[in-house]
């Protein structure tokens, strides 16, 4: 059973999500919070598998609450998906940098929301190449140009691991990476896992953020799915 915590300042929104999630045989809503501070407190108390976190809430906002949850070693098994009606690019990037495993808008189709909860609960990231990757690229690309020191985490990656991280940043799945690199899916998964450990990424979303922030992937590259950005 996937345990979900709902965090949204609108009671009607929470009621709608609860009704939808509770209709699934494999999902259970274990708590609700109307502000970010309460969401953090309930996450520590209930230890849900997934927190659906609104960005704009009174008191502690969703981005700050996400960071408090993902920074807490006692909550290492809790995954946060940010939900909002405000699809501003800075919110997407801020949420991902704070440790969110994905980003969804509230008008998502019911079945897509359920699938998102299942994907994130397995420890995977909810990455949409058409939204998340492009937003990260534009956010990083908006920064002032100039020399950038290579982060030490990048130096510990092997050539093959760098290639794998580029493919992850392009939105490729493990199976797609395996096909492109002519290796088994298990080998591809191992490369991804090792890269995540080396750079301190808790999931694939954080690996994508790292790829752009480290300069391993350039913002100008909007490659088709399965093709590594340059």
N, C-alpha and C positions, 0 to 999 in steps of 0.2 A: 504494500500500500504506500502510495506517494503522499507524504504529509505536506500540506501547503499552508502558508501564512499569507493572508491578504492585508496589504497596507495601502490604504487610500482614504483621503479625507471625506469622501462622499459615501454616506451609508447606502444610498441606492446603488451606487456602482459596486460596492462590496457585495450587496445582496444579489446582484445580477451574476457576478463572478462566482459567488458561492453556489448559487443554484446550478450553474453550468458545470462547475467542477465536481460538485457532489453527485451529479448525474452519472459520472463515470465510475465504473466498478473498481478502478485501480487508483482513485484519487480521493483524498479526504482533506477537507479544510479544517485545520486544527485551531485556528485563531484569527482574529481581526484586529487591526490597529488603525486609528484615525490620524495618527501623526508619526513622524519618523522616530521620535524618542520612544514611543510606545512599541513601535515595530522592533526596535533593537532589544528592548526589554523582553518582549515576547519571544523573540528568536532565541535569546539566552535561556528562557524558561522552558520553551516547548521543543527546541531543537528540530525545526521542520526541515524537510528535504529541500524545499523551494520556497522562496519569498517572492511574491509578486508585489513590486514596490512602485508606487506612484512617485513621480519626481517632485511635483509641486504640492507640498503639504505644510501645514502650520507648524511653527516651532522648528524642529529639526527637519530639513528638507530631505528628499529621497536620496540624493547623491551622497550627502553626509552620512545618512543612516546606512547606506550601502557600504561606505568605507568603514564604518564602525563594525559592521558585521563581518566583512571580509578580513579585517585586521585582527579580529579576535580569534586566537588559536583554538579556543574552545568551540568555535563555530566553523571549523575547517570543512565540515561536511555539508554546510548550508550553502545553497546556490541562490543567487539573486537575479531575477529577471525584472528589468525596469519597464513599467507600463506608463504611458502618458498619452494625452491628446496633443501634446506640444512636441512636434517632431523637429525642433530646432537642432541644428547640427551640434552646437556646443553642448547641449544636454546629452546627446548620444555619446559623444567623446568623453565627457566628464564622467558619465555613468560607467563606461567601460574602464576608464583609468582608475575608477574607485573600486573596481573588482567585480562589476556585474558580469554575469555570464551570457547576457543577451539583452536585447532591446525590442520592445513591441509597442505598437500604438493600440489604443483601446478599442478601435473599431475592427480589430482582427476578427476573422471568422471563428466561430466557436470551436470547430474541429482543429483549426490551426493553433488555437490557444492550448487545447488539451495536448496536442502533439508537442508543442513547445515545452510544456511542463514535463512531459515524459523524457524528452531529449535532454533537458538540463538536469533532471534528476539522475540520469545515468552518468553525469559528470562531463557531458559534452557541452560545447558552447553553441548558443543559438546565433549563428552568423548568417547574415544575408548579404551576399556579395554585392547586390544591387543597392543596398542601403548602408550597412555598417562599414564595409570596407571603403566605399567611396567617401563616407563621412570622415573616417579616420584620415584618409589621404588628403582631403581638403583641409582638415583641421591642422595637420602637420605641415602641409604646404603653405599655410597662411603665416607661418612663423618667419621671422626675419632670416634672410639668407646669410650665410657666413660659415666659417670653418667650424666643424663639430668634432669633438673628441670621440673616438670609438669607445663605446662602453665596454668595460672589462668582460661582461657576460658574453658579448659577441665574440671575443677572442677565444673563448673556450669551446665554441661550436666547431665541429669538423666541417669540411667542405660539403659533405653529403647532408649534414644536419642543417646547414645554411640553405641548401637547395630545398630541403623539406619545409623549412620555415617560410620560404618564399611561396611555396605552393599552398601552404596553409593560409597565408595572407591573401592568396588569390581565390580562396573559398573552396579549395579542393578537399574532398573527403579522403579518408585513408585508402579506400579502394581506388579512387582516381589517382592518388599519389603512387600507389603500387603499380598501376598501369603505365603511368608516365615514366617511372624510374625502372620499370621492368624488375620489380621485386614482389615478394608476397605481401598480401595485406597485413599479415602479422609483423613482417619486417618494417613496413611503413609505419604501423602503429608504434613499434618500438622506437623508431627514429623520432617520431613526434613526441613521445613520452620523455625520451632522454633530453630532447631540446627544451621541453617545458621545465624539467628539473634543473637543468644547467642555468637557465635564465630566470628562474624563480617565478614562472607563470603557473597559476593555479588551474588554468584551462586554456582552450584554444583561443578564446576571445582575448585573453591577456597575451598570448603568443602573437596574435595579429597586431595588437597595440605595440608590443616590443619590436616587431618587424619594421614598423614605420618610424617609431621614435628613435631606433638605433641607426636608421639610415640603410638598413639591409634592403628595404624596399623603398623606392622613390615615389613621391606623391603623384608624379606625372603618369605613372603606369596604371592604366585602367584595362588590364588584360582580361580576355574572356575567361570564364571559369575553366580551371584546369591548366591555364598557362601562367607560369610564374611572372609576376611583375618585375621590372628591372630596377 
